[in-house]
Structures are given as C-alpha cells and as structure tokens.
Amino acid sequence: KGDYSGAEPLHRHALAASERVLGPEHPDTLISVNNLALLLSRKGDYVGAEPLFRRALEARERLLGPEHPDTLVSLNNLAGLMSSKGDYTCAEPLFRRALEELMKISASLKRPHPNLQACMENYVGCLAKVGHSPEETQNELEAMMDPFRTSHGEGASHQNAEPSPRLRMVIEQVMRDPLKLQEIAERLEREDPGLFAELVQWVRSQQLVAVIENPQQRLDALRQRATEKERTLGHHHAETISALNGVATQLESMDEFDEAEAEYRKALARAPGDTIVLGNAAVFLQNVRQDFPSARDLFLRALQADPADAINVTNYAGLCLVMGATQEAEQHLRQAWRIVAGKPDGYVFRILFLRAALAETRAEDAALYLGQLKTLFDQGIHPVAYRATSVWGHLQQNLAGEQFALLNSIYTAINETARLVTLSTLPAWQAIPPRPLAE
C-alpha cells in the first residue's frame, strides 16, 4: 500500500536475521538485500539503495555467474537506479551488459528472452540521454543483434524481404503499442509458430529500432507507462513521478513545449522536492522559456534538498553565468568539481567546458581545463550532451575569434561525438597538452 516507512524496519530486520543465521552471501540473504534496496529506491532514497544493489550484484556475479537470472535482475536493478538518479553515464554500460547477456540467452534459447524488449527500450533511452544519435544507436543495436541473428540462421538475403500480409497485421499492432511486443510474441509462439518465426526475423531487422526510435511511438509508450504507474502505485509514488518526468523530457525533445511544461508542473505539484524533476524543469525554463528567475528558484530548491547533486550544481552554475553572477558561478563550478573528484564521468565534460569558457571570457589561463577536456576525449569517454543554448550564447559574446572557434568546436563535439573528428583537426586543439584530471 506504499507504507514504506513501516515496511523499511521489517526489511532491515529480515536482512539482519538472514545475515546472522545464513551468512552474508547466502542466496536468501541476497534476496533480502535486493528487496531492501528496491524499497529504498521506491522511496527515492537512492543513496541508501545503491550500495545494496551493488552488493547483491557483486556477490551474485561471483557466486552464480554473469548469465544467472538473479545476476541479471541485480544488474538491471542497479542500472535502473542509476537512470532514475539521472546518472545515465553510469547506467549505460550496465544496461548494455544486461542486454548483451539477454541476447546470448535468447540465442541459446532460439527465442526472445521475456525481458529482452524491456531491456532494449531501457538501453535505447539511456543512449539518447548520453547524446547518441538515432543512427549511432541503430548501428550499435544491430551489431549487438548479430548472435541472435546467427542462432536463427538468418541470411543477408532475408534482410529486405517483404513482410507477408499476416506479418504486416502483427507489425501494425506493434507499431501502435511497442510495449505489447513481448505479449504478442508469446501468444504467437503458442498459437502460430510459423508467424512467430516471421515476427522474430522482423524483430531482428531495423524496423524494431525504428519503432523504438520513433519519437511519437516512444511518447505514447511513456504516457502508457505513466498511466499504469498512477493506477497501480498512486499519483505521488516516486516511480509515477519518474514516469511523468520521462513524458515531460520526451515532449521537450519533440519541441512540444507547452505540453512539456504542463507535465513538469504536474510532476512538481505532486512531488515538490524531487531533485531530478526540479533540475529538469529548471533547465527547461532557462533554455526554452528564458525565464531565468523561475529557473533559479527551482535550482535553489533542488540544491537545498541535495547540495551534492553535481548535475544540478553544474547546471545552476551555468544559469549564474547567464544572469551575470560570475563569482557565484565559479563557486558552484568548484563545488561540482569537488563532488565528482575528477572521476571520468560523462558530466565532467560540462564542468570543464564551463570552467574553460569562464576563464577565457575573463582573460585567465584556461590551459588546465582544456587539457583535462583533452584527456577525457583521448580516453574515449562519451560525454553527456550539454545543449545549454542560453549559457553558450551568453559566453560567446565575450570571446575573441580564435577562442570562440576552439570552444565552439568543443561544445559541438560534446553534443555530437561525430564532430570530434573536426575538433581533432584544429591546430589550436592539437597544440593543447593533455592534463591529469587529478591536477
């Protein structure tokens, strides 16, 4: 019934008893660890849930192996937690590992694993959050699908085969509701094995990726998920709020700004202290509405709730720059850097870019920050996109031609990794020596 406060002591008691009687790594103990982590996650206590999810995953991987169902549950739970926190750079490799294992299992079973479709959706959504283009995502998924194709004996001649009339009817059902794919596949496997085989071949083709990447289809799926969360968990549950946030961000990406704002406001009315929604809504008001005072109010609410959220701290620093509060911006950028402690994370690009741009606009030495950016790029770390048009538009007004050219190329490469090739050809970039992140 959502009484998490009353349930938490019971879960902790069960875990303590299991550890005492069975030992810390007994399978039943790890189930208790996972259950407590799930409870904390649903409460929104991500800090408390993360070490428990990691403990369960590490133990299950070591004791059961990477392909064991319990290990995959732990892997997916940790990935989902990091995604809920907004840490998509950390979530992406976890979702990828889960998807790779499910692909292997599906290949051995010669049919899709029941969790394959949901895991693929999570992975695709995560790739979009870290800045992958639809083309990059499609290529990556196609490469990952190769073992599954091989297990079914798929040849190149089948790639462009015209779907049969019966398969087209099934495809139309899936296009209307992508989340029903698994249900449809399981029914056909029981009732019509021939049509099921056709559907499996189609799932492995690019058409599935098109369904997932189609913005309207994705929006419809997100709306359906939000409605289901409201029905089963209630309007104020953390998972419901997360689902509403997903709808809002998808609408924003589709330039449906009025609807996006309405969804943000709905989520904030139900959960006024949710730091992820506060941060996303603040960025929306800043970049889309140019309503800097309202954006500032939301950022400050988020930082009051969680002053160690490096993403919100960094984004607030960007807003301070736009509003002319450069000293406050510099203070928050230093704070953000202390929080991440130089860890090679996709969001670190954002901090270093702003520090470099701020230094250049103040005629200060930006060599350290530029060198650290070069180190990140050289290490092959994928940046999280930073489409802060208001911030970059403000900063570039105070940059000379050569400074602007270099920083604009860096900004573009952060948002479109394919443009890193262009950046690497600039003499000014080539002349920058890499610098250690710990410096």
C-alpha positions in Angstrom: 0.0 0.0 0.0 3.0 2.3 -0.2 3.7 2.4 3.5 7.5 2.5 3.1 8.2 3.9 6.5 6.5 1.0 8.2 8.0 -1.6 5.7 11.6 -0.5 6.0 12.3 -1.7 9.6 10.7 -5.1 8.7 13.0 -5.5 5.7 16.1 -4.4 7.7 15.1 -6.9 10.4 14.7 -9.7 7.9 18.1 -8.9 6.3 19.8 -8.8 9.7 18.3 -12.2 10.7 19.3 -13.8 7.4 22.8 -12.5 7.7 23.1 -13.8 11.2 21.6 -17.3 10.5 22.5 -18.0 6.9 25.5 -15.8 6.3 26.0 -12.6 4.2 26.2 -14.3 0.8 23.6 -17.0 1.1 21.1 -16.7 -1.8 18.2 -15.9 0.6 20.3 -13.2 2.2 21.0 -11.6 -1.2 17.2 -11.7 -1.9 16.7 -9.7 1.3 19.5 -7.3 0.3 17.8 -6.8 -3.1 14.3 -6.4 -1.5 15.6 -3.7 0.9 17.3 -1.9 -2.0 14.1 -1.9 -4.0 12.2 -0.5 -1.1 14.7 2.3 -0.6 14.7 3.0 -4.3 10.9 3.3 -4.4 11.1 5.7 -1.5 13.5 7.8 -3.5 16.4 7.0 -1.2 18.9 6.4 -4.0 21.9 6.9 -1.7 20.8 4.1 0.6 19.8 1.8 -2.2 22.9 2.0 -4.4 25.4 0.2 -2.1 22.8 -2.6 -1.5 22.2 -3.1 -5.2 26.0 -3.2 -5.8 26.5 -5.7 -3.0 23.8 -8.0 -4.4 25.2 -7.7 -8.0 28.9 -8.3 -7.0 28.0 -11.4 -4.9 25.7 -12.9 -7.5 28.2 -12.3 -10.3 30.9 -14.0 -8.3 28.8 -16.9 -6.9 26.3 -17.5 -9.7 27.9 -16.2 -12.9 27.0 -13.3 -15.2 24.2 -15.2 -17.0 22.3 -16.4 -14.0 18.7 -14.9 -13.8 19.4 -13.5 -10.3 22.5 -11.7 -11.6 20.6 -10.2 -14.5 17.9 -9.0 -12.0 20.6 -7.3 -9.9 22.3 -5.8 -13.0 19.0 -4.4 -14.3 18.1 -3.0 -10.8 21.3 -1.1 -10.5 21.1 0.2 -14.0 17.5 1.4 -13.3 18.6 3.1 -10.1 21.4 5.0 -11.8 19.0 6.0 -14.6 16.4 7.2 -12.0 19.2 9.3 -10.4 19.9 10.8 -13.8 23.4 9.3 -13.9 23.0 7.9 -17.4 26.7 7.6 -18.0 26.9 5.0 -15.3 23.6 3.4 -16.3 24.5 2.9 -19.9 27.2 0.3 -19.5 25.1 -1.6 -17.0 22.1 -1.7 -19.3 24.4 -2.7 -22.2 25.8 -5.6 -20.1 22.3 -6.8 -19.2 21.2 -6.5 -22.9 24.3 -8.4 -24.1 23.6 -11.3 -21.6 19.9 -11.4 -22.6 21.0 -11.5 -26.3 23.2 -14.5 -25.5 20.5 -16.3 -23.6 18.0 -15.6 -26.4 20.4 -17.0 -29.0 20.8 -20.2 -27.0 17.0 -20.5 -26.4 16.3 -19.7 -30.1 13.6 -17.3 -29.0 13.5 -13.8 -27.3 14.0 -13.8 -23.6 11.0 -12.4 -21.8 12.9 -9.4 -20.6 14.7 -8.6 -23.9 12.3 -6.0 -25.2 12.1 -4.0 -21.9 15.9 -4.1 -21.5 16.4 -2.9 -25.1 14.0 0.0 -24.5 15.9 1.0 -21.4 19.2 0.8 -23.2 17.9 2.9 -26.1 16.5 5.5 -23.8 19.8 5.7 -21.9 21.8 6.1 -25.2 19.7 9.0 -26.1 20.3 10.6 -22.7 24.1 10.4 -23.1 24.0 12.0 -26.6 23.9 9.2 -29.1 22.1 10.0 -32.3 19.4 7.6 -33.6 21.9 6.4 -36.3 24.6 5.6 -33.7 22.0 3.8 -31.6 20.7 1.8 -34.5 24.2 0.7 -35.6 25.1 -0.3 -32.0 21.9 -2.4 -31.6 22.4 -4.0 -35.0 25.9 -5.1 -34.0 24.6 -6.5 -30.7 21.9 -8.5 -32.5 24.4 -10.5 -34.6 24.5 -13.5 -32.3 20.7 -13.6 -32.2 20.5 -13.5 -36.0 23.0 -16.3 -36.3 21.2 -18.5 -33.9 18.1 -18.4 -36.2 20.1 -18.9 -39.3 19.3 -15.5 -40.7 21.0 -14.8 -44.0 21.6 -11.5 -45.7 19.0 -12.3 -48.4 16.3 -12.0 -45.7 17.2 -8.5 -44.6 15.0 -6.7 -47.1 12.3 -9.4 -47.6 8.8 -8.0 -47.9 6.7 -9.0 -44.8 3.8 -11.3 -45.5 0.2 -9.9 -45.2 -0.3 -11.7 -41.9 3.0 -10.3 -40.5 2.1 -6.8 -41.6 -1.0 -7.0 -39.5 1.1 -8.0 -36.5 3.6 -5.2 -37.2 0.7 -2.7 -37.2 -0.3 -3.9 -33.7 3.3 -3.5 -32.5 3.7 -0.1 -34.1 0.5 1.1 -32.3 1.8 -0.2 -28.9 5.5 -1.2 -28.8 5.2 -2.4 -25.2 2.9 -5.2 -26.4 5.6 -6.8 -28.5 6.5 -9.4 -25.9 2.9 -10.3 -25.2 2.2 -10.7 -28.9 5.3 -12.8 -29.5 4.4 -15.2 -26.6 0.9 -15.6 -27.9 2.1 -16.4 -31.5 4.7 -18.8 -30.2 1.9 -20.9 -28.7 -0.7 -20.5 -31.4 1.1 -19.9 -34.7 4.8 -21.0 -34.7 5.2 -20.1 -38.4 4.1 -16.5 -37.9 6.1 -16.3 -34.7 9.2 -17.2 -36.7 8.4 -14.4 -39.1 8.0 -12.0 -36.3 11.3 -13.0 -34.7 13.1 -12.3 -38.0 11.3 -8.9 -38.2 12.3 -8.0 -34.6 15.9 -8.5 -35.5 15.6 -6.1 -38.5 16.0 -2.4 -38.4 12.2 -2.0 -38.2 12.3 -2.7 -34.5 14.8 0.0 -34.0 12.6 2.4 -36.0 9.7 1.6 -33.6 11.8 2.4 -30.6 13.4 5.5 -32.1 10.1 6.9 -33.5 9.5 9.9 -31.2 5.7 9.6 -31.2 5.8 5.9 -30.5 8.2 6.5 -27.7 6.0 9.2 -26.3 2.9 7.0 -26.4 4.8 4.2 -24.6 6.0 6.7 -21.9 2.4 8.0 -21.5 1.1 4.5 -21.1 3.8 3.7 -18.5 2.9 6.8 -16.5 -0.8 6.0 -16.6 0.0 2.4 -15.4 2.2 3.7 -12.6 -0.6 6.1 -11.5 -3.1 3.3 -11.5 -1.0 0.7 -9.6 1.1 2.9 -7.3 -0.7 6.2 -7.0 -0.2 9.7 -8.1 2.5 10.6 -5.6 4.7 7.5 -5.8 8.4 8.0 -6.8 8.1 5.7 -9.8 5.0 7.7 -11.0 6.9 10.9 -10.7 9.8 9.5 -12.6 7.4 8.3 -15.4 5.9 11.8 -15.6 9.4 13.3 -15.8 10.1 10.9 -18.7 6.9 12.1 -20.5 8.0 15.8 -20.0 11.5 15.3 -21.2 10.3 13.4 -24.3 7.8 16.2 -25.1 10.6 18.7 -24.7 12.8 16.8 -27.1 9.9 16.9 -29.6 9.6 20.7 -29.2 6.1 20.3 -27.7 7.0 22.9 -25.2 3.5 23.8 -23.8 2.7 20.1 -23.1 6.2 19.6 -21.7 5.8 22.4 -19.3 2.4 21.1 -18.2 3.9 17.7 -17.4 6.8 19.3 -15.4 4.3 21.3 -13.4 2.1 18.3 -12.8 5.1 16.3 -11.5 6.3 19.2 -9.3 2.8 19.7 -7.9 2.8 16.1 -6.8 6.5 15.9 -5.7 7.8 19.4 -5.0 11.0 18.1 -3.6 12.0 15.7 -6.4 15.5 16.9 -7.3 15.5 15.3 -10.8 12.3 16.9 -11.8 13.3 20.2 -10.2 16.6 20.2 -12.2 15.0 19.2 -15.5 12.2 21.8 -15.1 14.8 24.5 -14.3 16.8 23.7 -17.4 13.6 23.8 -19.4 12.6 27.2 -18.0 16.1 28.5 -18.6 16.7 27.3 -22.2 13.2 27.2 -23.6 11.3 29.9 -21.8 14.3 32.1 -20.9 12.6 32.6 -17.5 15.8 32.9 -15.5 14.3 33.9 -12.2 11.9 31.0 -12.1 14.7 28.6 -13.2 16.9 29.9 -10.4 14.1 29.3 -7.8 13.8 25.7 -8.9 17.6 25.1 -8.9 17.9 26.5 -5.4 15.1 24.2 -4.2 16.9 21.3 -5.7 20.2 22.2 -4.2 18.7 22.8 -0.8 17.3 19.2 -1.0 20.6 17.7 -2.3 23.6 20.0 -2.3 25.8 17.1 -3.5 24.0 16.7 -6.8 26.8 17.5 -9.2 24.5 17.8 -12.2 22.2 20.4 -10.6 25.2 22.2 -9.1 26.8 22.5 -12.6 23.6 23.5 -14.4 22.9 26.1 -11.8 26.4 27.5 -12.3 25.6 27.8 -16.0 22.5 29.8 -15.1 24.5 32.0 -12.8 26.8 32.8 -15.8 23.8 33.8 -17.9 22.5 36.0 -15.1 25.9 37.7 -14.7 26.7 36.2 -11.3 30.1 35.0 -12.3 31.5 34.7 -8.8 28.6 32.5 -7.8 29.1 30.5 -11.0 32.7 30.0 -10.3 32.0 28.9 -6.7 29.5 26.3 -7.8 31.8 25.0 -10.6 34.5 24.5 -7.9 31.9 22.7 -5.8 30.8 20.5 -8.7 34.4 19.6 -9.4 34.9 18.6 -5.7 31.8 16.4 -5.8 32.9 14.4 -8.9 36.6 14.4 -7.6 37.9 14.2 -11.1 36.2 11.0 -11.9 35.9 10.3 -15.7 32.2 10.7 -16.0 30.2 12.0 -18.9 29.1 15.0 -17.0 32.6 16.1 -16.2 32.8 17.5 -19.8 30.2 20.0 -18.8 32.0 21.2 -15.7 35.4 21.6 -17.5 33.8 23.3 -20.5 32.2 25.9 -18.4 35.4 26.4 -16.4 37.4 26.8 -19.6 34.8 29.2 -21.1 34.6 31.3 -18.0 38.4 31.6 -17.8 38.6 32.6 -21.4 36.0 35.3 -21.0 37.9 36.7 -18.0 41.2 36.6 -19.9 42.5 34.0 -17.4 44.6 30.9 -18.2 42.2 28.0 -19.4 45.1 25.6 -20.2 44.3 23.3 -17.3 40.6 22.9 -18.1 41.3 22.5 -21.8 44.0 19.9 -21.1 41.7 18.0 -18.9 39.0 18.0 -21.5 41.5 16.6 -24.0 42.3 13.8 -21.5 38.6 12.9 -21.3 38.3 12.8 -25.1 41.5 10.9 -25.5 40.3 8.3 -23.0 37.2 7.6 -25.2 34.8 8.7 -22.5 31.4 9.5 -24.1 30.2 13.0 -23.0 26.6 13.6 -21.9 25.1 16.1 -24.3 25.0 19.7 -23.0 22.6 21.7 -25.1 22.7 24.8 -22.9 22.0 27.3 -25.7 21.4 30.2 -23.3 24.7 29.6 -21.5 26.8 29.2 -24.6 25.1 32.1 -26.3 25.9 34.3 -23.4 29.5 33.2 -23.1 30.4 33.5 -26.7 29.6 37.2 -26.8 32.8 37.8 -24.7 35.1 35.6 -26.7 37.6 36.6 -29.4 37.6 34.8 -32.8 40.2 32.1 -32.1 38.9 31.5 -28.6 35.3 31.2 -29.9 36.4 28.8 -32.7 38.1 26.4 -30.3 35.4 26.4 -27.6 32.6 26.2 -30.2 34.2 23.1 -31.7 34.5 21.6 -28.2 30.8 22.4 -27.4 29.8 20.8 -30.7 31.9 17.7 -30.0 30.3 17.3 -26.6 26.9 17.3 -28.2 27.7 15.4 -31.3 30.6 12.9 -30.9 30.9 12.5 -34.6 32.2 16.1 -34.7 35.2 15.1 -32.6 36.9 14.4 -35.9 36.5 18.1 -36.8 37.8 19.2 -33.4 40.9 17.0 -33.7 42.0 18.8 -36.9 42.1 22.2 -35.3 45.7 23.4 -34.8 44.7 25.1 -31.5 43.3 21.8 -30.2 46.3 19.8 -31.4 48.6 22.2 -29.5 46.9 21.6 -26.1 48.8 19.1 -24.0 46.6 16.6 -22.0 46.4 17.3 -18.3 45.7 14.8 -15.5 42.1 15.0 -14.1 43.5 14.9 -10.6 45.6 18.0 -11.1 
